[in-house]
Amino acid sequence: MTGTVTLTLNGESRTLAAPLTVSGLLDSLGFDARKVAVERNEEIVPRSLYATTILAQGDALEIVHFIGGG
């Protein structure tokens, strides 16, 4: 089944093609999955589950990008 899903991503509403996984979302946004943390509906998504976590209508996501330095 294909269609769209509307999510809140870092406080901004986005409508994207569905079905969509966390991994697919990160790829479409150009993020390296090794350098971000993803929170879905106020729960951290383990990196090991990015490829299998399917995003649903109304999900609220926060993506935090790690920046190295020193």
Secondary structure, DSSP 4 states (H G I P E B T S, - for coil): --EEEEEEETTEEEEEEES-BHHHHHHHHT--GGGEEEEETTEEPPGGGTTT-B--TT-EEEEEE-----
